[in-house]
């Protein structure tokens, strides 16, 4: 290698190190320690509920103020010989934020249902979960119901 290329290479390395050091100093001067709150988890479950009437046994959970994400998962099993339109809903503060799941349960079959809602509770509130089916239809066995409310540091809930 010739002398000019070695000198040129050293100059590029030195310049890169100076830029990296300056960027590090700039970032260090602007560093702010995040004070993230530990998440709070509220979890409820039921491995089997029998849904006979048009409205299932509902679940209501009191919750403290703050931003939450709430998920619900269950397996719905139609025990009858005709298809059923099955609807489930999770709701925060009486419908301020909601999620619906609509499934058609074929005869003698099962299907997994999942819902999610995020909401910033400005005071102590309630989230609710329930399912509905047409009156007079077959029993639905609700299996492996998992309901989890997770308090987070913040929620940004907007359409895309």
C-alpha angles and dihedrals in degrees: 000000000000124000096247093057093050091048091046091050092050090050091053092049092048091048091050091050092050092050092047092049092049092049090049091050091048093050093045090054091054097042115130122186111234113229099208115182117229110257119252116217126202111188129177130174143179121187095205136014123169112225107203107149127055091270121049123227100284127226122218123183125189110222136190122242118279141074117311141175113209124196129186127190129177142150114237116204121195107214094188138082098246131064118262129205102225123193128188129187136191114192136184121212098349097313103324087128123010144169125201130195120198118192135166110224110207117217115291094358141112137222135188116241124198130184136177135187131176121201140163106226105209090195136003107310147155137255119203135201129189142142131219137202133178114284113261096023125127124286117273118212109215106206134187095004110188120183118182129179114191120192109215136184095255142348128215107190114178138137119258 
